[in-house]
Amino acid sequence: KLPLEVLTRVFRFSALLEPPIPWATNLMSGLSLLGWMKVTNVCRLWRQAALGEPTLWADLNLELGRKWATELLARSKSVPLIV
């Protein structure tokens, strides 16, 4: 029942505290390797909130591979990127 602004703010803190593990993109070891991005797998509301907040995706970690870099670019829309 949190407002979306508060929920996405929590996601931003989570992104700072728990980044994805770059080498884990090729492993099938579970959601914990996704870091903060696992919030998109909790429920539809959390997924929509996370995907709808471009600043969450602006940290362009090239170590995640080309596929993720492309996806992060698309999700970050027109916000300034952190490379």
C-alpha positions as CSV (number, residue, x, y, z in Angstrom):
1,K,0.0,0.0,0.0
2,L,3.0,2.3,-0.3
3,P,2.8,5.1,-2.9
4,L,4.8,4.3,-6.0
5,E,7.2,7.1,-5.2
6,V,8.1,5.6,-1.9
7,L,8.4,2.1,-3.4
8,T,10.8,3.3,-6.1
9,R,12.8,5.2,-3.5
10,V,13.3,1.9,-1.6
11,F,14.3,0.3,-4.8
12,R,17.0,3.0,-5.4
13,F,18.4,2.3,-1.9
14,S,18.4,-1.4,-2.7
15,A,20.2,-0.8,-6.0
16,L,23.0,1.0,-4.1
17,L,23.3,-1.7,-1.5
18,E,22.9,-4.8,-3.6
19,P,24.1,-4.4,-7.2
20,P,23.9,-7.4,-9.6
21,I,26.9,-9.7,-9.8
22,P,28.3,-9.3,-13.3
23,W,29.5,-12.9,-13.8
24,A,26.2,-14.3,-12.7
25,T,24.4,-13.5,-15.9
26,N,25.5,-16.8,-17.3
27,L,24.6,-18.9,-14.3
28,M,21.4,-20.5,-13.3
29,S,22.0,-20.2,-9.5
30,G,19.0,-18.2,-8.4
31,L,17.6,-14.7,-8.1
32,S,20.1,-13.6,-5.4
33,L,22.7,-13.1,-8.2
34,L,20.5,-10.5,-9.8
35,G,21.0,-8.2,-6.8
36,W,18.4,-5.5,-6.4
37,M,16.8,-6.4,-9.8
38,K,15.1,-9.4,-8.2
39,V,12.4,-7.0,-6.9
40,T,11.0,-7.2,-10.5
41,N,10.1,-10.8,-9.7
42,V,8.1,-10.2,-6.5
43,C,4.8,-9.2,-7.9
44,R,3.2,-7.3,-10.8
45,L,3.1,-4.0,-8.9
46,W,6.7,-4.1,-8.0
47,R,7.7,-5.0,-11.5
48,Q,5.7,-2.2,-13.0
49,A,7.1,0.2,-10.4
50,A,10.7,-0.8,-11.1
51,L,10.4,-0.9,-14.9
52,G,8.6,2.4,-14.9
53,E,11.4,4.3,-13.0
54,P,14.2,5.0,-15.6
55,T,16.6,6.2,-13.0
56,L,16.9,2.7,-11.6
57,W,18.3,1.5,-14.8
58,A,20.7,4.4,-15.6
59,D,23.7,2.7,-14.0
60,L,25.1,1.1,-17.2
61,N,27.3,-1.7,-16.0
62,L,29.0,-3.0,-19.1
63,E,30.3,-6.0,-17.2
64,L,26.8,-7.5,-17.4
65,G,27.2,-8.1,-21.1
66,R,25.8,-6.7,-24.3
67,K,22.3,-8.1,-23.8
68,W,21.9,-6.4,-20.4
69,A,23.6,-3.2,-21.6
70,T,21.1,-2.9,-24.4
71,E,18.2,-3.7,-22.0
72,L,19.5,-1.1,-19.4
73,L,19.7,1.5,-22.1
74,A,16.1,0.9,-23.2
75,R,14.8,0.9,-19.6
76,S,16.7,4.1,-18.7
77,K,14.9,6.0,-21.4
78,S,16.3,9.5,-21.6
79,V,17.8,9.9,-18.1
80,P,21.5,10.6,-17.8
81,L,23.6,7.4,-17.7
82,I,26.2,6.4,-15.2
83,V,28.9,4.4,-17.1
